[in-house]
Amino acid sequence: QVQLVESGGGLVQPGGSLRLSCGASGSILSINRANWYRQGPGKQRDLVAAITSGGSTNYADAVKGRFTISRDGGKNTVYLQMNSLKPEDTAVYYCNALIFTGAGQNIYWGRGTQVTVSS
């Protein structure tokens, strides 16, 4: 059974920084593409950042230059460094990944971590 668990959310002032982590556990052979999504109050869930197994990254326009996605393959962990945070970044942030196990490949989701940007 594969699980994704996000951590690192919290309350931060505008202009501040947070680092989110997404740890994968279980019988994992490899993690292919991994993504961070977010869902603000009353909004749909949107893709924030993505990283491939080769390390290529992609970002939503709203976070380019402020957020950085990275991965530690040895720890099966994906990170989202968030700098210069704005109130509009307030959302529940979810980790999502395409993971290979002995049974094949599947997409997994974490339960999310709350990020609140407010003074």
Secondary structure, DSSP 8 states (H G I E B T S, - for coil): --EEEEE--EEE-TT--EEEEEEEESSEEEEEEEEEEEE-TTS-EEEEEEE-TT--EEE-GGGTTTEEEEEEGGGTEEEEEE-S--GGG-EEEEEEEEEEETTEEEEEE---EEEEE--
